[in-house]
């Protein structure tokens, strides 16, 4: 809505090139680096079945990349999206031996992706035009790979590890 005189001309709209669209990219990461990035095909939503298959991949990658470093188990934190709360997902987490931390509905301390990871990524991608999903994913992976390992470590994580 704009305040203007009844006889004033309408504002001109600039031609906007069509964007590649939105890309849903689940990211699994720990205190040192990105462990798994998955890209969902266009039009597909993240459901419990797909998320459960990602959990299996995550567990395999965790065994490979963190061999000998995981001694007390894995504390797994994800948000409260429907695919994460589904019964099939909870069964898969239990089967894989991943202990899931409770996630309060509105916690700034525990929503690390929303308040730490994504703002920097958004700032990096803002204003750029991508012709395809592959370009968006490549730019995302490049930015994430360029972050130092300290970027992924948090003080609250150290506190959780000390008490666990």
C-alpha positions as CSV (number, residue, x, y, z in Angstrom):
1,X,0.0,0.0,0.0
2,X,1.2,3.5,-0.9
3,X,-0.1,6.9,0.1
4,X,-0.4,8.9,-3.1
5,X,-2.7,11.4,-4.7
6,X,-5.6,9.9,-6.6
7,X,-4.3,11.3,-10.0
8,X,-0.7,10.3,-9.6
9,X,0.8,7.7,-11.9
10,X,1.3,4.1,-10.7
11,X,4.9,3.2,-9.8
12,X,6.9,1.5,-12.5
13,X,7.8,-2.2,-11.9
14,X,11.1,-3.4,-13.2
15,X,11.4,-6.6,-15.1
16,X,12.5,-9.4,-12.9
17,X,14.3,-12.5,-14.3
18,X,12.8,-15.7,-13.1
19,X,14.9,-17.3,-10.3
20,X,15.9,-20.9,-10.2
21,X,13.4,-21.3,-7.3
22,X,13.7,-22.6,-3.8
23,X,15.9,-25.6,-3.0
24,X,15.5,-27.7,0.1
25,X,18.9,-28.8,1.3
26,X,19.0,-30.8,4.6
27,X,22.4,-30.2,6.2
28,X,23.9,-32.5,8.9
29,X,26.9,-30.9,10.8
30,X,28.8,-31.3,14.0
31,X,31.3,-29.3,16.0
32,X,34.0,-29.4,13.3
33,X,32.5,-29.5,9.8
34,X,29.6,-30.3,7.5
35,X,29.0,-34.1,7.5
36,X,26.2,-34.5,5.0
37,X,24.4,-32.3,2.5
38,X,21.4,-33.6,0.6
39,X,19.4,-31.9,-2.1
40,X,15.8,-32.9,-2.5
41,X,14.5,-33.0,-6.1
42,X,12.3,-30.1,-7.1
43,X,8.8,-30.4,-5.8
44,X,9.6,-33.1,-3.2
45,X,9.1,-32.4,0.5
46,X,11.1,-33.8,3.3
47,X,9.0,-36.7,4.7
48,X,9.7,-39.2,7.5
49,X,10.8,-41.9,5.0
50,X,13.3,-39.7,3.2
51,X,14.6,-38.3,6.5
52,X,15.0,-41.7,7.9
53,X,17.2,-42.7,4.9
54,X,19.3,-39.6,5.5
55,X,19.8,-40.6,9.2
56,X,21.2,-43.9,8.0
57,X,23.6,-42.1,5.6
58,X,24.5,-39.7,8.5
59,X,25.3,-42.6,10.8
60,X,27.5,-44.2,8.2
61,X,29.4,-40.9,7.5
62,X,29.7,-40.4,11.2
63,X,31.4,-43.8,11.6
64,X,33.7,-43.1,8.7
65,X,34.7,-39.5,9.5
66,X,34.7,-39.6,13.3
67,X,36.2,-43.1,13.7
68,X,37.6,-43.3,17.3
69,X,36.3,-39.9,18.3
70,X,32.8,-40.9,19.2
71,X,33.1,-42.7,22.5
72,X,30.1,-41.8,24.6
73,X,27.5,-41.8,21.8
74,X,25.9,-39.2,19.7
75,X,23.6,-36.4,21.0
76,X,21.4,-35.6,18.0
77,X,19.7,-32.2,17.7
78,X,17.1,-31.4,15.1
79,X,14.2,-29.0,15.1
80,X,10.6,-30.0,15.6
81,X,9.6,-30.3,11.9
82,X,6.9,-32.9,11.2
83,X,9.4,-35.2,9.5
84,X,11.6,-35.1,12.6
85,X,8.7,-35.8,15.0
86,X,7.2,-38.7,13.0
87,X,7.1,-42.1,14.6
88,X,9.1,-43.7,11.8
89,X,11.9,-41.1,12.4
90,X,11.9,-41.7,16.2
91,X,12.1,-45.5,15.6
92,X,15.0,-45.0,13.2
93,X,16.8,-42.8,15.7
94,X,16.4,-45.4,18.4
95,X,17.5,-48.2,16.0
96,X,20.6,-46.3,15.0
97,X,21.5,-45.5,18.7
98,X,21.2,-41.8,18.3
99,X,20.1,-40.0,21.5
100,X,17.9,-37.1,20.5
101,X,17.9,-34.0,22.6
102,X,14.5,-32.5,23.4
103,X,13.9,-29.4,21.3
104,X,11.8,-26.7,22.9
105,X,9.4,-25.1,20.4
106,X,11.1,-21.7,20.6
107,X,14.7,-21.9,21.7
108,X,17.2,-19.4,20.4
109,X,20.0,-21.4,22.1
110,X,19.3,-24.7,20.4
111,X,18.2,-23.5,17.0
112,X,21.8,-23.1,15.9
113,X,21.2,-23.4,12.2
114,X,18.5,-20.7,12.2
115,X,20.5,-18.2,14.3
116,X,24.1,-19.0,13.3
117,X,24.5,-21.0,10.1
118,X,21.8,-19.7,7.8
119,X,22.1,-15.9,8.4
120,X,25.7,-16.0,7.1
121,X,24.7,-18.2,4.2
122,X,21.8,-15.9,3.3
123,X,24.1,-12.9,3.4
124,X,26.5,-14.7,1.0
125,X,23.8,-15.7,-1.5
126,X,21.7,-12.5,-1.3
127,X,21.5,-10.5,-4.5
128,X,23.0,-13.2,-6.6
129,X,21.0,-14.7,-9.5
130,X,21.2,-18.4,-10.0
131,X,20.0,-20.1,-13.2
132,X,19.7,-23.6,-11.8
133,X,19.4,-25.5,-8.6
134,X,22.8,-26.9,-9.1
135,X,24.3,-23.4,-9.0
136,X,22.6,-22.7,-5.7
137,X,23.8,-25.9,-4.2
138,X,27.4,-25.4,-5.5
139,X,27.5,-21.8,-4.0
140,X,26.1,-23.2,-0.7
141,X,28.7,-26.0,-0.5
142,X,31.5,-23.6,-1.5
143,X,30.5,-21.2,1.3
144,X,30.1,-24.0,3.9
145,X,33.5,-25.6,2.9
146,X,35.2,-22.2,3.3
147,X,34.2,-21.8,7.0
148,X,36.8,-22.6,9.6
149,X,36.1,-25.5,12.0
150,X,35.7,-23.0,14.9
151,X,32.6,-21.7,13.0
152,X,30.8,-25.0,13.8
153,X,31.7,-25.1,17.5
154,X,29.5,-23.6,20.2
155,X,30.0,-23.0,23.9
156,X,26.7,-24.6,24.7
157,X,27.9,-27.8,23.0
158,X,30.9,-27.9,25.2
159,X,28.6,-27.6,28.3
160,X,26.4,-30.4,27.1
161,X,29.4,-32.6,26.5
162,X,30.9,-31.8,29.9
163,X,27.6,-32.8,31.7
164,X,26.8,-35.8,29.5
